[in-house]
Amino acid sequence: MAAEVAHGGIDLVKDDEVLADASFSHVAERCRAVRLALDKVAAETGHRAHYVVSITDRTRRMRDHLRAAQDGGADGVMVAALMVGLDALQEVVEELDGALPVIAHTAGLDMFGGRDGLTVAPEILVGRLMRLAGADAVLIGSPWARRRTPEPLWQRMADLLRDPWGALTRAFPVVGGGVVAEQLADVVGLLGIDVIVTRPFNHVGARQSPAFAVSGMTRQIVAIERGEMEPVIHVGNLNTARDITDVRDTVRAYALLMERGLSGTVYNIASGRGITIRAMLDQLVAMSRSPLEVKSKQVNDYVTQIDRAAEEAIIEVVHLFRANVVDVGTDALVIEATYLDEEGEMASDFSHLTARRAAELAVQAGVKHLILTHISRRYRERDVVAEARSFFPGAVVARDFDVFQIKRGECIKIEGNQQGE
């Protein structure tokens, strides 16, 4: 996993706060394994990600973990400070004496408040006492996490970590809790750092993984030219259209945005036109030095998700079920809603639906419940839900691993994240 995110250009990889010296993943073994993985990625890409290992444990054992972290090549250590105590955090800092940075995790912060009046101001506990204990950085959650930190409190914590305080150096506020790329502008807007968020569409170029369509087909053709495989190229669905850009143009766009982009603005990096996989394959075949045959993989006739379906067909299917299966109306429609209405033209170009159009179809079909899926990561869930509910009240977005129980007349989420959390 560390190697995968490092390939994506991540600068810092950290353990989960509950993963310390587990029997299945000891600190020493994990440090060596992650270091080797990150070294390999660095050799391939020229970019070295840094690794922060979690060492939370009993104080006497944390000393052993510190040595293992240093010997194993970790770039920093993380301690769940409220679980081990601030004095233990300070001992870790003093033991390292600047050899490695120390991140204090605030897991358990909720325990320091209650109805008995014995409350500790969280901003003092996090923004002052952890800093006083010597933490170089403190993870402070975020207002966008599943278990949200209220924005005013979050802002006060960040301010107290960074403001001038005698001779103490500032601590770096690490924003966690499930923040995604689209929320970075909000984060840095509140913390006072300039940021530009990009939405790069598909791009191709040298050293791209063969898991992607263009690079995968290209590698097959090259293997055929070298006589390393039979003159047959195996492909999947060739009718899918994608907006594809040369990776060098994508990088140039990044550079231009750093020079001229407006802070807090989200930019699409794309060509603005779609090209089918078939058209790209035709170009590659025309460049091939060897004759070859194209074979498409079989596609299952059984479809479990309505994705890119023709709108008329959706309505027809729903009415067909209503007429021939049940006579009380269709209970639920599960349908893709890849785009928001503001990018409706792009949705049409790529044969996808918007949240608005999906909701309108649900209304036309007369269904009782609407579940949206296949949402582009460029959008915030609440924006998708808001657009859909403007036309179909009660519409929800299905997240990974959600489980819904659909019965006659009702649709209940019985497992997974609660909507809106």
SULMO-V14920 format. One record per residue. N is the residue number from 1. RES is the residue in one letter. SS is DSSP state (H for helix, E for strand, C for the rest). Layout:
n=N res=RES ss=SS
n=N res=RES ss=SS
This chain:
n=1 res=M ss=C
n=2 res=A ss=H
n=3 res=A ss=H
n=4 res=E ss=H
n=5 res=V ss=H
n=6 res=A ss=H
n=7 res=H ss=H
n=8 res=G ss=C
n=9 res=G ss=C
n=10 res=I ss=C
n=11 res=D ss=C
n=12 res=L ss=E
n=13 res=V ss=E
n=14 res=K ss=E
n=15 res=D ss=C
n=16 res=D ss=C
n=17 res=E ss=C
n=18 res=V ss=C
n=19 res=L ss=C
n=20 res=A ss=C
n=21 res=D ss=C
n=22 res=A ss=E
n=23 res=S ss=C
n=24 res=F ss=C
n=25 res=S ss=E
n=26 res=H ss=C
n=27 res=V ss=H
n=28 res=A ss=H
n=29 res=E ss=H
n=30 res=R ss=H
n=31 res=C ss=H
n=32 res=R ss=H
n=33 res=A ss=H
n=34 res=V ss=H
n=35 res=R ss=H
n=36 res=L ss=H
n=37 res=A ss=H
n=38 res=L ss=H
n=39 res=D ss=H
n=40 res=K ss=H
n=41 res=V ss=H
n=42 res=A ss=H
n=43 res=A ss=H
n=44 res=E ss=H
n=45 res=T ss=H
n=46 res=G ss=C
n=47 res=H ss=C
n=48 res=R ss=C
n=49 res=A ss=C
n=50 res=H ss=E
n=51 res=Y ss=E
n=52 res=V ss=E
n=53 res=V ss=E
n=54 res=S ss=E
n=55 res=I ss=C
n=56 res=T ss=C
n=57 res=D ss=C
n=58 res=R ss=C
n=59 res=T ss=H
n=60 res=R ss=H
n=61 res=R ss=H
n=62 res=M ss=H
n=63 res=R ss=H
n=64 res=D ss=H
n=65 res=H ss=H
n=66 res=L ss=H
n=67 res=R ss=H
n=68 res=A ss=H
n=69 res=A ss=H
n=70 res=Q ss=H
n=71 res=D ss=H
n=72 res=G ss=H
n=73 res=G ss=C
n=74 res=A ss=C
n=75 res=D ss=C
n=76 res=G ss=E
n=77 res=V ss=E
n=78 res=M ss=E
n=79 res=V ss=E
n=80 res=A ss=E
n=81 res=A ss=H
n=82 res=L ss=H
n=83 res=M ss=H
n=84 res=V ss=H
n=85 res=G ss=C
n=86 res=L ss=H
n=87 res=D ss=H
n=88 res=A ss=H
n=89 res=L ss=H
n=90 res=Q ss=H
n=91 res=E ss=H
n=92 res=V ss=H
n=93 res=V ss=H
n=94 res=E ss=H
n=95 res=E ss=H
n=96 res=L ss=H
n=97 res=D ss=C
n=98 res=G ss=C
n=99 res=A ss=C
n=100 res=L ss=C
n=101 res=P ss=E
n=102 res=V ss=E
n=103 res=I ss=E
n=104 res=A ss=E
n=105 res=H ss=E
n=106 res=T ss=C
n=107 res=A ss=C
n=108 res=G ss=C
n=109 res=L ss=H
n=110 res=D ss=H
n=111 res=M ss=H
n=112 res=F ss=H
n=113 res=G ss=C
n=114 res=G ss=C
n=115 res=R ss=C
n=116 res=D ss=C
n=117 res=G ss=C
n=118 res=L ss=C
n=119 res=T ss=C
n=120 res=V ss=C
n=121 res=A ss=C
n=122 res=P ss=H
n=123 res=E ss=H
n=124 res=I ss=H
n=125 res=L ss=H
n=126 res=V ss=H
n=127 res=G ss=H
n=128 res=R ss=H
n=129 res=L ss=H
n=130 res=M ss=H
n=131 res=R ss=H
n=132 res=L ss=H
n=133 res=A ss=C
n=134 res=G ss=C
n=135 res=A ss=C
n=136 res=D ss=C
n=137 res=A ss=E
n=138 res=V ss=E
n=139 res=L ss=E
n=140 res=I ss=C
n=141 res=G ss=C
n=142 res=S ss=C
n=143 res=P ss=C
n=144 res=W ss=C
n=145 res=A ss=C
n=146 res=R ss=C
n=147 res=R ss=C
n=148 res=R ss=C
n=149 res=T ss=C
n=150 res=P ss=C
n=151 res=E ss=H
n=152 res=P ss=H
n=153 res=L ss=H
n=154 res=W ss=H
n=155 res=Q ss=H
n=156 res=R ss=H
n=157 res=M ss=H
n=158 res=A ss=H
n=159 res=D ss=H
n=160 res=L ss=H
n=161 res=L ss=H
n=162 res=R ss=H
n=163 res=D ss=C
n=164 res=P ss=C
n=165 res=W ss=E
n=166 res=G ss=C
n=167 res=A ss=C
n=168 res=L ss=E
n=169 res=T ss=C
n=170 res=R ss=C
n=171 res=A ss=C
n=172 res=F ss=E
n=173 res=P ss=E
n=174 res=V ss=E
n=175 res=V ss=C
n=176 res=G ss=C
n=177 res=G ss=C
n=178 res=G ss=C
n=179 res=V ss=C
n=180 res=V ss=C
n=181 res=A ss=H
n=182 res=E ss=H
n=183 res=Q ss=H
n=184 res=L ss=H
n=185 res=A ss=H
n=186 res=D ss=H
n=187 res=V ss=H
n=188 res=V ss=H
n=189 res=G ss=H
n=190 res=L ss=H
n=191 res=L ss=H
n=192 res=G ss=C
n=193 res=I ss=C
n=194 res=D ss=C
n=195 res=V ss=C
n=196 res=I ss=C
n=197 res=V ss=E
n=198 res=T ss=E
n=199 res=R ss=E
n=200 res=P ss=E
n=201 res=F ss=C
n=202 res=N ss=E
n=203 res=H ss=E
n=204 res=V ss=E
n=205 res=G ss=C
n=206 res=A ss=C
n=207 res=R ss=C
n=208 res=Q ss=C
n=209 res=S ss=C
n=210 res=P ss=C
n=211 res=A ss=C
n=212 res=F ss=C
n=213 res=A ss=H
n=214 res=V ss=H
n=215 res=S ss=H
n=216 res=G ss=H
n=217 res=M ss=H
n=218 res=T ss=H
n=219 res=R ss=H
n=220 res=Q ss=H
n=221 res=I ss=H
n=222 res=V ss=H
n=223 res=A ss=H
n=224 res=I ss=H
n=225 res=E ss=H
n=226 res=R ss=C
n=227 res=G ss=C
n=228 res=E ss=C
n=229 res=M ss=C
n=230 res=E ss=C
n=231 res=P ss=C
n=232 res=V ss=E
n=233 res=I ss=E
n=234 res=H ss=E
n=235 res=V ss=E
n=236 res=G ss=C
n=237 res=N ss=C
n=238 res=L ss=C
n=239 res=N ss=C
n=240 res=T ss=C
n=241 res=A ss=E
n=242 res=R ss=E
n=243 res=D ss=C
n=244 res=I ss=E
n=245 res=T ss=E
n=246 res=D ss=E
n=247 res=V ss=H
n=248 res=R ss=H
n=249 res=D ss=H
n=250 res=T ss=H
n=251 res=V ss=H
n=252 res=R ss=H
n=253 res=A ss=H
n=254 res=Y ss=H
n=255 res=A ss=H
n=256 res=L ss=H
n=257 res=L ss=H
n=258 res=M ss=H
n=259 res=E ss=H
n=260 res=R ss=H
n=261 res=G ss=C
n=262 res=L ss=C
n=263 res=S ss=C
n=264 res=G ss=C
n=265 res=T ss=C
n=266 res=V ss=E
n=267 res=Y ss=E
n=268 res=N ss=E
n=269 res=I ss=E
n=270 res=A ss=C
n=271 res=S ss=C
n=272 res=G ss=C
n=273 res=R ss=C
n=274 res=G ss=C
n=275 res=I ss=E
n=276 res=T ss=E
n=277 res=I ss=H
n=278 res=R ss=H
n=279 res=A ss=H
n=280 res=M ss=H
n=281 res=L ss=H
n=282 res=D ss=H
n=283 res=Q ss=H
n=284 res=L ss=H
n=285 res=V ss=H
n=286 res=A ss=H
n=287 res=M ss=H
n=288 res=S ss=C
n=289 res=R ss=C
n=290 res=S ss=C
n=291 res=P ss=C
n=292 res=L ss=C
n=293 res=E ss=E
n=294 res=V ss=E
n=295 res=K ss=E
n=296 res=S ss=E
n=297 res=K ss=C
n=298 res=Q ss=C
n=299 res=V ss=C
n=300 res=N ss=C
n=301 res=D ss=C
n=302 res=Y ss=C
n=303 res=V ss=C
n=304 res=T ss=C
n=305 res=Q ss=C
n=306 res=I ss=E
n=307 res=D ss=C
n=308 res=R ss=C
n=309 res=A ss=C
n=310 res=A ss=C
n=311 res=E ss=H
n=312 res=E ss=H
n=313 res=A ss=H
n=314 res=I ss=H
n=315 res=I ss=H
n=316 res=E ss=H
n=317 res=V ss=H
n=318 res=V ss=H
n=319 res=H ss=H
n=320 res=L ss=H
n=321 res=F ss=H
n=322 res=R ss=H
n=323 res=A ss=H
n=324 res=N ss=H
n=325 res=V ss=C
n=326 res=V ss=C
n=327 res=D ss=C
n=328 res=V ss=C
n=329 res=G ss=C
n=330 res=T ss=C
n=331 res=D ss=C
n=332 res=A ss=E
n=333 res=L ss=E
n=334 res=V ss=E
n=335 res=I ss=E
n=336 res=E ss=E
n=337 res=A ss=C
n=338 res=T ss=C
n=339 res=Y ss=E
n=340 res=L ss=C
n=341 res=D ss=H
n=342 res=E ss=H
n=343 res=E ss=H
n=344 res=G ss=H
n=345 res=E ss=H
n=346 res=M ss=H
n=347 res=A ss=H
n=348 res=S ss=H
n=349 res=D ss=H
n=350 res=F ss=C
n=351 res=S ss=C
n=352 res=H ss=C
n=353 res=L ss=C
n=354 res=T ss=E
n=355 res=A ss=H
n=356 res=R ss=H
n=357 res=R ss=H
n=358 res=A ss=H
n=359 res=A ss=H
n=360 res=E ss=H
n=361 res=L ss=H
n=362 res=A ss=H
n=363 res=V ss=H
n=364 res=Q ss=H
n=365 res=A ss=H
n=366 res=G ss=C
n=367 res=V ss=C
n=368 res=K ss=C
n=369 res=H ss=E
n=370 res=L ss=E
n=371 res=I ss=E
n=372 res=L ss=E
n=373 res=T ss=E
n=374 res=H ss=C
n=375 res=I ss=C
n=376 res=S ss=C
n=377 res=R ss=C
n=378 res=R ss=C
n=379 res=Y ss=C
n=380 res=R ss=C
n=381 res=E ss=H
n=382 res=R ss=H
n=383 res=D ss=H
n=384 res=V ss=H
n=385 res=V ss=H
n=386 res=A ss=H
n=387 res=E ss=H
n=388 res=A ss=H
n=389 res=R ss=H
n=390 res=S ss=C
n=391 res=F ss=C
n=392 res=F ss=C
n=393 res=P ss=C
n=394 res=G ss=C
n=395 res=A ss=C
n=396 res=V ss=E
n=397 res=V ss=E
n=398 res=A ss=C
n=399 res=R ss=C
n=400 res=D ss=C
n=401 res=F ss=C
n=402 res=D ss=C
n=403 res=V ss=E
n=404 res=F ss=E
n=405 res=Q ss=E
n=406 res=I ss=E
n=407 res=K ss=E
n=408 res=R ss=C
n=409 res=G ss=C
n=410 res=E ss=E
n=411 res=C ss=E
n=412 res=I ss=E
n=413 res=K ss=E
n=414 res=I ss=E
n=415 res=E ss=E
n=416 res=G ss=C
n=417 res=N ss=C
n=418 res=Q ss=C
n=419 res=Q ss=C
n=420 res=G ss=C
n=421 res=E ss=C
